[in-house]
Amino acid sequence: MTSVTSMMRGGDAFEALGFGYQGVKRKVKTPWVEMPVGQSLDPRQWTDPTSDEVTIQGVLFPEEFGEQSQPDGIIAASLAGTEMMLVSGDAVEGLICGMFTVQSVQEDMSFHDAAGSLAAMPM
């Protein structure tokens, strides 16, 4: 089954059906520090951005749309410390988000069908 790819991280495609996502969150930290001075309020100084985090949350239905190989590939890249490019959009209007590493992967394997097989796996 071929599906529309809406985002890619390296060779891992997030698709409309299959290995997709429900939400994407981004958190950029740009801290300011207080500079202590005498006889005045402490001014703040910008110290440049310190992190840019993207969180991708989704559900995989291995029975209907594929297997565990894509999540396993992301976990393997995480364990190896592999930095990969994150691209959002399609071939015509893609947005290059930059190079990212996987900091953590969380799996919830609590959804099973009547036969006891894994029915859906929230990522």
N, C-alpha and C positions, 0 to 999 in steps of 0.2 A: 504494500500500500504506500503510495507516494503522498506526502502531505506538504503543506506550505511551511517553509522554514522561516521563523520570525526572529531567531537569534542564534548565534553560534559562538562557542568558546573553543578556540582551536578547531579540532575536527568534530567536536560534539555539537550536533544540531538540536535545537529546541524547536519542536514542530507543533502545528495546530492540533494534530492527532498523534498520539504515541507519546514520545518523550517530550512533553510540553511543560508549560509553567502556568501558574495561576496568578502570580504577582512578582513584581520586581521592585525592590526598594534600594535607594542609594543614600549613603551617609558620608558626607565630606566633613572632616574636622579641620577647622582653621582657628587654632587657639590664640588667645591674647594673654599676656602675662602682666602682672602688676610690677611696676618698677618703683621700689620704695625711695621716697625723697623726704627731706626734712621740711617742716613748716608748710606743707601743702598736701592736697589730695594726691594719692599715688596715681600717676598716669599709667596708661596701658600701652604695651607695645605688641604689635602683630609679629608672630614668630613663624610665619609661612604655614601652608597646609601640612598636616602630618599624616593624613590617611584619606583614602577614597575607597569606601566599601560598597559593594553591590551584593544584595541578597536576592537569590532566585528561589522561589517556593513553587512547588508543583506536585502533581500526582502522576505516577506511572501506573498504567494498567497492563501488566505483562501478559495476561491471558489474551486480551483483545488486540493490543497494538504493538507488541514487541517483547523484548526480553530484557534481562538485567544487565546486558553488556554495556550500554551507555553509562548508567550510573557507576558501574564497576570501573569504566575507563576514567571517569572524573575522579573517583577515589584513588586510582593508581597514579594519576597525574598529581594529585594532592600529596600522596606519600613520597613521590619523587621530587617534589618542589618545583614542578614544571610551570613556567610562566607562559601564558597563552593569550592571544588577542581575543577580546570580546567585541563582537559586532552585532548591532541590532538593526532590524529592518530587512529589506530584501535586496536583490542584486541591483535594482534601479535606484533606490533611495536608502542605501545602507548608511548607518552611522557607526564609525569606528570609535569605540569607547576607550580603547587603550589596552595595555598589557596588564593582565591580572593573574593572581595565583589563587588557588582554592585554600581557604583557611580552615574550613570545616565542612563536613557533610553529615547531615542528620537523617536517619532513616527510621520510619515508623512502620513496622511490619505487622500491624494489628488488624488489618482488614483481610478477611479470608472468606471464600465462597462456601457453599454448602458441603462441598467435597473436601474442604480443609486446605485447598490451594490458595496461594496468595492472590487476592483479587485486585487489590490496588495498593500502591505503596507511596504515601506522601513523602516528598523529599523536601 
